[in-house]
Amino acid sequence: MLSGRKKRDLSLLSRGLKYRLKISFYLIFLLPFLISVYLLSNYVFPRAGLPGELFVSLSISMIIAIIGFFLIKEVFDRVLTIALEARLIAAGDISRKVEIERSDEVGDLGEALNQLTQRIRSNMDELKSYGRKTTQINMEIQKRVLALSSLLQISSLVSEGAELKDILDMAVDKAGLLAESEAAYLFLKDKESDSFLIKFAVGHGGDNLLGMKINASDAVFGSLLTRGDIFVADADHKKAADSFSQRFRFRNTLAVAVPLRNEITAVLGIVNSKEDFTYEDDDAELLDIFGRQISIAIENDFLLHKAEKLEIRDALTGLFNENYINGRLDEEIKRAILCQRPCSFVVFDIDDFARFRREFGAISAEISLKKVAGVIHDVISEIDRSGRTADNEFSVIMPEKNKRQSKEIADVIRGKVEEMFSAEPEPGRRLTISAGVSENPLDGITARELIERARSSVNLAKAQGKNKVV
């Protein structure tokens, strides 16, 4: 009986593809050919007829040829199977796997194809991972670009000297674009009560936040107001999130302090109501940058108003400005009361000046304002003080003059203005002024009282037909 090793040696299954193809070739072509030659030479040609041995021999030859055919077919079927799998994989179906039937050249080819497919799958998984990371990086870049663009817009408003309200409106609105926020808010410090009120709120539900108040002893924002810590309420800070949501109707918030001269003057925050939401460090960093911009805007506004208070001259006309006139009038009233002397106050207002500006433009309006200011300055005395106290309003403090004397001077100014503009060829350019006069103590004992009375008299002069002194 043959041993297992010898059986394997004799078996075609354990042989290589080249060996099996050679055997198949012999079985199909060579052996049948030799047998046919032998039979023809020994049986057909020497004698006539077809003996039974010849029939049997031919049958055996046919069987051998058929066996060889199926051996070759089996080899080519496996090769075709691998070729089909390769085409499917090349078409994009990398989930396929070649079944290895036996270890030979075809099996090695299938194994190599499987390894190649596995490597492609691994590479594809890596590419997908890199794609996700790239998408995340792109989102972070877009977020920072958006934040930078918003900061540039805010900086532009600050540099243009826009109103603080407009700047804060934009800053809060742009902050609301961070971290999937639903709304954004800004607390401003109320100096009288030393508490913080939400003065600006944008976004969905932002109106519900307006007017809400916090202070340094607040259970939610206390550490932020006292130490300037960043306040976070989200899934990682559930206790803070619970406390915040009970009062403010939002689940999550991120808030930063806005300092001004080592004192917290505002609090900027963003909110949303998403479940299991957490803020990233980048969100806090970007919000803090917005907070710094707000701090710059508030400080710039503070310095601007301080400079305006220090400035005493009107930039257009060269006369004194409103702050100076109001302060000087207070001083003159006190001196007049102390010395028992009169002090008058005169207000001039250009008639129909709004219409004039609309019809002839801002440049013509400014030229006219300068002309009127020049007439006033030339007529009054050295001890009098004239100023531009509104767009088309001028005022004159007249110490040592009673109401009658002041009215006479005011009427001279009115006449000179009328005469100056009467030479204009277009009727619409012929400006006039109306004036109102008040005197201390007859019409008041404070600057506010004299100013209000003089302005009321101006309104009366306009009601009586304009170009009058009342």
Long-range contacts (C-beta under 8 A, 24 or more apart in sequence): 12-71, 13-102, 15-104, 16-104, 16-105, 17-75, 17-104, 17-105, 17-106, 18-105, 20-71, 20-75, 20-104, 21-72, 21-75, 23-68, 23-71, 24-68, 24-69, 24-71, 24-72, 24-75, 25-68, 26-68, 27-64, 27-65, 27-67, 27-68, 27-71, 28-64, 28-65, 28-68, 28-69, 28-72, 29-68, 31-61, 31-64, 32-61, 32-62, 32-64, 32-65, 35-60, 35-61, 36-61, 75-106, 78-106, 78-110, 79-106, 79-109, 82-106, 82-109, 82-110, 82-113, 85-110, 85-113, 86-113, 89-113, 89-117, 89-120, 94-120, 94-121, 94-124, 95-121, 140-282, 143-178, 143-282, 143-286, 144-282, 144-286, 146-177, 147-174, 147-177, 147-178, 147-286, 147-289, 147-290, 150-174, 150-175, 150-177, 150-290, 151-289, 151-290, 151-293, 154-290, 154-293, 154-297, 155-293, 157-297, 158-293, 158-296, 158-297, 158-300, 161-304, 164-297, 164-298, 164-301, 167-294, 167-297, 168-199, 168-200, 168-294, 168-297, 169-200, 169-202, 171-268, 171-290, 171-293, 171-294, 171-297, 172-200, 172-201, 172-202, 172-268, 173-202, 174-290, 175-268, 175-270, 175-287, 175-290, 176-202, 176-203, 176-270, 178-270, 178-283, 178-286, 178-287, 178-290, 179-254, 179-270, 179-272, 179-279, 179-280, 179-283, 179-287, 180-272, 180-274, 180-277, 181-270, 181-271, 181-272, 182-250, 182-271, 182-272, 182-273, 183-209, 183-250, 183-270, 183-271, 183-272, 184-268, 184-269, 184-270, 184-271, 185-209, 185-268, 185-269, 185-270, 185-271, 186-266, 186-267, 186-268, 186-269, 186-294, 187-214, 187-266, 187-267, 187-268, 187-269, 188-265, 188-266, 189-264, 189-265, 189-266, 196-221, 196-225, 196-266, 196-267, 205-249, 205-250, 205-271, 208-249, 209-248, 209-271, 212-247, 212-248, 214-267, 219-243, 220-244, 220-247, 221-255, 221-267, 224-255, 224-256, 224-257, 224-264, 224-267, 225-257, 225-264, 225-267, 228-257, 228-259, 228-264, 229-257, 230-254, 230-255, 230-256, 230-257, 230-284, 230-288, 231-255, 231-256, 231-269, 232-279, 232-284, 234-277, 234-278, 234-279, 235-275, 235-276, 235-277, 235-278, 236-278, 251-275, 251-277, 252-277, 252-279, 254-279, 254-283, 254-284, 254-287, 255-287, 256-284, 256-287, 256-288, 256-291, 257-291, 258-291, 258-292, 258-294, 258-295, 258-298, 259-295, 260-295, 260-298, 260-299, 260-302, 261-299, 265-295, 265-298, 266-291, 266-294, 266-295, 266-298, 268-294, 314-387, 314-388, 316-366, 316-369, 316-370, 316-388, 317-369, 317-370, 317-373, 317-388, 318-373, 318-377, 319-373, 319-376, 319-377, 319-386, 319-387, 319-388, 319-394, 320-385, 320-386, 320-387, 320-388, 321-387, 321-388, 321-389, 322-387, 322-388, 322-389, 322-390, 324-385, 324-387, 325-385, 325-387, 325-389, 325-395, 325-397, 326-447, 326-451, 328-385, 328-397, 329-397, 329-447, 329-450, 329-451, 330-446, 330-447, 332-397, 332-399, 333-440, 333-445, 333-446, 333-447, 333-450, 335-399, 336-399, 336-440, 337-440, 337-441, 337-445, 341-399, 341-400, 342-400, 342-401, 342-402, 342-403, 342-439, 342-440, 343-397, 343-398, 343-399, 343-400, 343-401, 343-439, 343-440, 344-397, 344-398, 344-401, 344-402, 344-403, 344-405, 344-406, 344-437, 344-438, 344-439, 344-440, 345-395, 345-396, 345-397, 345-398, 345-406, 345-437, 345-438, 345-439, 345-440, 345-450, 345-451, 345-454, 346-395, 346-396, 346-398, 346-406, 346-409, 346-410, 346-435, 346-436, 346-437, 346-454, 347-389, 347-393, 347-394, 347-395, 347-435, 347-436, 347-451, 347-454, 347-455, 347-457, 347-458, 348-372, 348-376, 348-393, 348-394, 348-395, 348-396, 348-410, 348-413, 348-414, 348-433, 348-434, 348-435, 348-458, 349-392, 349-393, 349-394, 349-433, 349-434, 349-435, 349-458, 349-462, 350-392, 350-393, 350-431, 350-432, 350-433, 351-431, 351-432, 351-433, 351-434, 351-462, 351-466, 351-467, 352-431, 352-466, 353-391, 353-392, 353-431, 354-392, 355-428, 356-428, 356-429, 356-431, 359-428, 360-428, 360-429, 364-429, 368-421, 368-431, 371-417, 371-420, 371-421, 372-417, 372-431, 372-433, 375-413, 375-416, 375-417, 375-420, 376-413, 379-409, 379-412, 379-413, 379-416, 380-409, 380-413, 395-451, 395-454, 402-439, 403-437, 403-438, 403-439, 403-442, 403-443, 406-437, 406-439, 407-437, 407-469, 410-435, 410-437, 410-469, 411-435, 411-469, 414-467, 414-468, 414-469, 418-467, 432-466, 432-467, 433-467, 434-458, 434-461, 434-462, 434-466, 434-467, 434-468, 434-469, 434-470, 435-461, 435-468, 435-469, 435-470, 436-460, 436-461, 436-469, 436-470, 437-469, 437-470
